[in-house]
Amino acid sequence: MRRKPRIPPSPLPQRQGVDPVRIRLPREGAWATVREHLVERLAAGDGVIDAMIDDGLIVGEDGRPLSAGTAYAPGMFLWFHRELPHEERVPFPLEVVYRDEHIVVADKPHFLATTPRGSHVAETALARLRRELDLPALGAAHRLDRLTAGLVLFTVRPDERGAYQSLFRDRLISKEYEALAPYDSGLGLPRTVRSRILKERGVMAAREVEGEVNAVSRIELVEHQGGLGRYRLIPGTGQTHQLRLHMSALGVPILGDPLYPVVTGPVPAGDFRRPLQLLARALEFTDPVTGRSHRFVSGRALEAWTSYDAWAARSPGDQ
């Protein structure tokens, strides 16, 4: 059994809370130089790799810039900073609700991505917290959808991250969500929804399919008013878009959802007018490092419950 290679520390610092890109060269290949491999692998456009090499922007483990003639070495590690895209700043605060030497629990606003991904890089909860708290090693133990608000658990020490991630993997953490959706007097609640969810790469919406159950959600009605229900959602599993899809399948899609039951999204960057009415309300767990019992509750409120007319009057794109 081949052992995993030791990953050396990055010789480049973070930029705006964002790690440099790390690449490991394949063990097998017919490239004579590192440049040849990068041009083929990254497909960055004519002259881009050459310009980065000429400017000394791609470095090896020792921090020294590569040259155009650097020989290909199987298993070699490289680092460089990607050019950060222009990002609309999410104009809502990211609140820290708890912090100790092991974890940070943040209350994320709607529209802010949890971790760098795609076009959301520096304007993410992780990058913001790294900058604001001066914690460059901070990592996310899990993530929320960009459109979902609420509690996210981050880890301070990289060597402890696996212990906290295992809470989610092994279902040792209790998560509670709150959602606003239409009220249906004929919908028998509480109930537990069980289905098989398939999320295909490159397809925005997940879907339910036949087969072994991989998604379980407890749905409870807390209260209702004027045709609107406030629901408590307790996921027993962690499939992508699970709660959103299960609510839609019950005939009560969450307010502001651009994917379920009909795909109308994605929500454009900079459109903050009609947030999805879904909130990660509570996290409860026993700390795997300290043994402390934790329960955290979001201080956020879903706007449509008290100001539905104002929320509903905002057409997407209104500024």
Secondary structure, DSSP 8 states (H G I E B T S, - for coil): ----------SS--BTTB--EEEE--SS---SBHHHHHHHHH---TTHHHHHHHTT--B-TTS-B--TT-B--TT-EEEE-----------S--EEEEE-SSEEEEEE-TT-BSS-BTTBSSSBHHHHHHHHHT-TT-EESS---TT-EEEEEEES-GGGHHHHHHHHHTT-SEEEEEEEEE--TTS--SEEEEEEEE--TT-SS-EEESSS--EEEEEEEEEEETTEEEEEEEESS--TTHHHHHHHHTT---TT-SSSSS------TT--SS--SEEEEEEEEE-TTT--EEEEE-----GGGT-HHHHHH--TT--
